[in-house]
Amino acid sequence: MIWIIFIGFALLSWLISHQLKRRFEEYSKLPTANGMSGKEVVEKMLRDNMIYGVKIESIEGKLTDHYNPADKTINLSEEVYYGTNVAAAAVAAHETGHAVQHAQAYAWLGMRSALVPAVSFSSRYLQWVLLAGILMVNSFPSLLLFGILLFAVTTLFSFITLPVEINASNRALAWLQTSGITTTQTHGKAEDALRWAGYTYVVAALSSLATLLYYISIYMGRRN
């Protein structure tokens, strides 16, 4: 049964990723109302929110866009950085939404940032601790329990990420509409692109929770 669940999550993740890429390509053909590039969208949204000192950089990859609160950098993939279309504007505004969250001390972003060191530590040792814990579950169950605690940190991080991403998208969409970058004809496309991007975080969180419950069941089952 557990493998059916894992396979189901894998297929769902693939489907959402495929749909996200398809929609991004489709909406990349729709120009913004004012011809702004992703970089220019970020600059304007930052100015409108009176935020200064945030760097904007172009990075390699596709849909690799992210905001780094550690050095206050908005990193945009090349097609978003230079793109003058609805998809690029939506992604750029979303990442700027994170910068706005940071500037306004948004609580959920603060919680996620605080967990980063613990998640980094967990990710470094998690695989080996869980593997050893499963192999030694009867003779040394505490090792698996430690692995479960490490994995719980990453699961918690996944769920805390959800409100952070949803809020950033809501900020982006509200600003895109009021700033005139999207129109009544294109705003729904921007909203759809960000909605599908959000689905990836939902599936990742649920998949992490299912995996956590699986390891817990192994730990509890050792007594049977």
N, C-alpha and C positions, 0 to 999 in steps of 0.2 A: 504493500500500500504506500509506504513512504517513497518508494522509487517512482511510483506513478505521480505523486505530488511534485517531486523534484523535476521529473520530465515535463510535467505540466507547466511549472514555473519557467523552465528553460525555453519551452516553446512560446509561452506568453511573452517572455523577455525578447525573444527573437522577433516576434510579430510586431511588438511595439517599436523596437529599434528600426525595423524595416519601414513601418508606417511613418515614423519620425523623419527618416531620411527622405522618403518619398514626398512628404509634405514640404520639407525644407527645400527640396529641389523645385517643387511646384511653385511655392511662394517666393522663391528666388527670382522668378520671372516677372514678379509684380513690382514695379518701381515705387519708391516712396513718393509722397506728394510733392516734397520739396527737393528731391534728389540728394538728400544727405547720405553720406556713407555711415557705416557702423561706428567708426571712430568719431565722426562729427555728432552722431546721435548721443554718444557717451558724453562728449564735451558739453553739449547743450543741456543734457539732463543734469549733469553735475553743477553747471552754472545756475540752472533754475532752482536747484536745491541748496545753492550757496555752499557747495562743497569744493574745497581746494586741496591741493597736495596729493591727489590721486593720480598715479601714473597709468597710461594706456599703452599697452604693448601688443604687437602682432606676434603670434606663435604659430608653429606648424601644426598640421593635423586638421581633421574634419570634426566639427562639433566638440572641440576641445576647450571651448570658452569657459572661463572661470574667474572668480574674484578671489584674490589672496589678501585676507585681512592682515596678515603678518607684516606685509610691506606696502599695503594699500595700493595694489596693482590690479587693474582690470586687464585680463589677458584675453584677446580676441583671436580666433582663428583667422587666417588670411582672407577667406571668403566673407567673413563677417566684418572684419576690419575695413576692407576696401569696398564691400558690397553696398550698393545703393538701392536695395530692395526691401520688401516688407519682412522677409525672413531675417535678414541681417539686422534690421532695425529692432525687431522683436527680441532677438538674442542679445543684442548690445544693450537694450534698455533693461532687460532682465538682469544682466550682470551688474549694470549700474545700480539696479535696485538693491543689490547686496551692499554696494558702497554706501547707499543711503541708509540702509539698516545699520551699518557699522557706525556711521556718523551720528545716528540718532540713538545709539546704544540699544538696539532691538534685542530684547531679552533672549529670544530663542537662538539668535546668531551668537550671542555671548556664551550661551550654554554649549553650543556646538564647538565653538573655538576652544573653550575650556577642556573639552573632551579630546581634542586633537592629539596631545601628547600621550594620553592613555591608549587611544586607538592605534597610534603609531607603534607603541610598545607591544600591544596585543597582536597586531598584524605581523610583527617580526617573529614572534615565537608560537603563535596560535597553531599553525599547521602541525608542527612537531609535537607540541604538548598534547593535542587532541589525538594524534596517531598513537603516541606512546600510551596515553591514557586509555584508549580503547583496547590496546593489546594487553595492558596490565590492569584492566578494570576489576578483576577478581582479587588480585594480589595487592594492588595499590590503588584503590578507587579514588583516593584524594587527588591523584594526578589528573584524572578525568574531570573531577569537580573543579579543579583550578582552570583547566581548559575551557570548561563551560562558563566560568566567570569571565575569562578573557573574551570569549565569543559574545557573551551578554553585553560587554562594553561596545562591541562593534554593532550589535543589534540596536542598542539604545541610540547610538550615533545615527543609524539609519532612520529611526523614527523621529528623532529631533530634527533631522534634515528636512522632513516633510513640511512642517509649518514655515521653515526658513525659505524653501523654494516656492511654496504657494504665495507667501507674502511678497516675495521679490517679483513674481509674475503679476500679482495684483497691482503693485506699485508701477510696474512697467506699463501695463495696459492702460491704467488711468492716465499716466503721463503722456503716452503716445497719442491718446485721443484728444486730450486738452491742448497738446502742443501742435496739433495739426499734421503730424508726421504720417499718421494713418487717417484714412477717410472712412465714410460710412460703407464704402464698397470694400475696403481692404482691412478694416479693423478686425472683422471676424476671422480673417485669415491669420492675423498675428496672434489672436487669442487661441485659435486652433493649434498653431505651431507650439505655443507655450504649454498648452494643455497636454499634448502628446509628450513633450519633454518631461512634464510632471509625472506622467504615468510611469516613466522609467524608475523614478524614485520610489513610487508606491510599490511596484513589483519587487524592487530590490529590498525594501523593508520587509515585506511579507515573506519573501524567500528566506531572508535572514532569520526571521522569527520561526519559520518552519524548520530550518536547519537547527536552530537552538533547541527547539522542542524535541527534535530527533535525538540529539546528544543527551538531553535530559532523560529521555526514555531509556537510553542505553544504561545510563548511570542508575536509574531506578530499577531497571530490570535485572541488575546483577544480584538482587536479593531473592529473585524468584528461582 
